[in-house]
Amino acid sequence: MATDTTARTEIYKFLTHNTSDVVYYLLEANGMKRIGITGPTGAGKTTALNALTSLGAHVIDADQVYHRLLASSGAMRQALTDRFGPGILDPGGGIDRKALGNVVFADPAALADLNEITHSFVRAEIDRQVAQARREGRPAVAIDAIALIESGAAEGCDAVVGVLAPKQVRVRRIMAREGISEAYARKRVEAQREDGFFRAHCTHILENGGEDPAAFEAQALALFAPWLEEQEN
């Protein structure tokens, strides 16, 4: 992966607006199954994640957690301002993501500090939700994050599932989902990891032909159901 892309994945999607690298992973939690889901944009990861949800898994979107904390956590906003100065604030006193991005992209030490600050707050909220899921007796807890394999988070999963689909299917899905041109959608797809990367690093592969969404959901359910049923027994 290029250096710029690596740096961008380090500081979350909220700074990069790079929604093409969305991945999912399950955090290790006592008594709960750990399953990772990853794959390129437009392949059908959301459908796979919905299948897990229907089987009782609790889903945590780390990016949404961050955005919520950014808007509501005075403690995190203060920690960021203490480190990077008032220049990262917008006129309303909130964090100006572009200004913060400009600071950290130019300074590796600042990037490391940003990760340390934000990760601590996000981890605390994830831990709270994991504990709640455990109290509820969930068979699994799912965390929607980025760079599952690249970050090393996949190593803690009981299984890592790659969701793949033909490039043309992915182009059509991205166009329909985001209302963008075919040329831009194709550029997004071409910037993704090749299928071989996921085949090499995942323990299981879900192939999404794209012709029948219901059939793909049934395929995902058939894979996940025995795992979660085993966890409940």
N, C-alpha and C positions, 0 to 999 in steps of 0.2 A: 504494500500500500504506500502511496506517495507520502512524503513528510507532511505536506499541508493537510492531507486527509487525516493522517494520524493525529495531528494536533487538534483538528476539529472534533474528532471523536472523543478526545480527552475532556472537552469542556461542555458536553451535552448538546442536544439539538437546539435548546433555547437560544444559544448564541449563534450557531451556524446556520439555522434554518434548513439543515440537511436532513430531511425526513426520509431519505432513501435508505438509511442504514438502520431502520427500526428493527430491533430484535427482541426476543422474549426469553426470560430465563426464570427458573424456579429457585428461590432462595432456600438454602438448607434450613430446616426447622424441625425440631424434635417431633416425631410422630407424623410428619407430613412428607409426601413424595416430592422429589426434586426432579423436574423435567425441564429441559431447555428447548425453546423453539426459535429457530432462526431461518434466514433465507433472504433472497433479494426482494426488493420492492415489487409489489404487484403480483406476488406468487400465491397469495392466499393465507398469509400468516394469521390474519384476523379471524378467518373462518376456523382455523385450527385452534386458536385461543378460545373462540366462542364454544368450541366443542368441549374444551377443558372446563369452561365455566358451567356448561350444562351438566357436567358430571360432578359439580360441587367444588371445583377449585376456586380459590380466591385470587383475583387478579389485581395487581398493583402496577400502575403506569408510573414509572419513575420520573418521566418527563412532566406528567401532570402534577406529580407531587412537588417537583421543583417549581413549576409555575405558581402553584398555590402558595408555597412558602415564600416565593419572591413577592407575591402580592400581599400576603397576610402576616409574615413573620418579621416583626420589627427587629428581633434579635439577629436574624441572618442579614437583614439589610444593614444593620449597624456594623456587624462584623465585616461586611464587604466594604462599607464606607471607611471604616477605621484602617483597612489595609490599602485601599486604592484611592481614597480621597473623595471629596465631594463632586469631583468632575464626572463621576459615573452616574450621578443622579440627574433625572429629568426635571423639568420645571415644577412638576407636581410632587417631587420628593421621592419618586420611585426609582428603581434601577433602570438606567438607559442601557439596554443590552448591546447596542452598537458601540457605545462609548466604552463599555467594559470589554467588549471583544477586541477593540482596537488596542487597549492596554495589554491584554494578555497575549495576543498574537505576536506582539513585538518583544516579549520578555518571557523567556522560559521559566524564570524564577517566579514571575507573577502568575503564570499559568499553573505552576505547582501549588502556589498559595491559594489560588481560586479553587482548585480541585479539593484541597484540604478543607477549606471553609465550607464549601457547598456540600461536599460528600458527607460531612459530619451531620449536617442538618437533615439531609435526605435520608441517610442511614437511620437516624433516630426515628423519623416518621415511618420508614419501612419496618423497623423493628416493632413499632407500636402496632402497625397493621398485622404483622406476622403473629404477634402475641394474641391479638384479637381473633385471628383466624384459628389459632391453636385452641383457644378457649371455646370457639364455636364447633370444634371437632372436624374441621375441614380436612379432606384427604390430601390436599395439595395447596400450595400457595404459589401463584404465578406473578413474576415481576417483569413488566415490559420495560426493557432498558436497551442500551446500544452496545454494539461490539461484544457480543456474548463470547465468541470464540477468541477474538483478538485480545480481550481483556483478561482471559484466563478463567472467567466465571464458569465456563462450561465444565471445567475440571471438577467442580463440586456437584454436578448434576448426576442423577441416577441414569438419565438418558438424555441425549441431545438429538432433536428431530429437526432435520432440514426440510423446509417446504419449498419445492421447486416447481416451475412452470415454464413452458416455452416462451422465448422472448416476445414473440408477436402477441401472445395472450397477455403478457405483462404490459406491453405497450397499450393494448386496448383497455385494460383495466385502469391503468394510470390516467389515460385520457378521460375516461368516463368519470373517474373518481375526483379528479382535480380540475377538469375543464381546460386542459392545456393542449397545445398542438401536438400532432404526431411527431414532428421533428424534435420537439423538446422532450417529449416522453421517451423517444428512442435514445436521446442523449443521456437521459437519466438511467435508462436500462443498461446502456453500454458502459456506464461508469461503475456498475456494480461488480461484485465478485462473480467469477464464473462458477457454473454449477460444480465443476470439479473441486473447488475449494470446499464446498459444503459436503460433497460426497466423501472427501478425505477426512473431514473433521467431525462428522456427525455419526451417531450410532444407528440412526434410522432416517429414512427419507420418505416423505410424502410427496407423491407426484400428482400435480394438479393440472389436468389437461385443459381445464377452463370451459369445456363444453357443457358440463352439468354440475353447477355448484352444489346441489343437493347430494349428488353422488360423492363429491369430494368431502363434504361434511360427514357423510356416512363412513367414508374411508378413515377419516380422522378419529371418529368415535370408536370405530373397530380397533384402532391401534391403542387409544388411550384407556378405554373402559376396563380392560383386564388389569392394567396397572393400578388404577385407582380402586378397583374392587379388591385387589390383593392387599392394598394398604388398609382398607377398612376391615378386613377379616383378621 
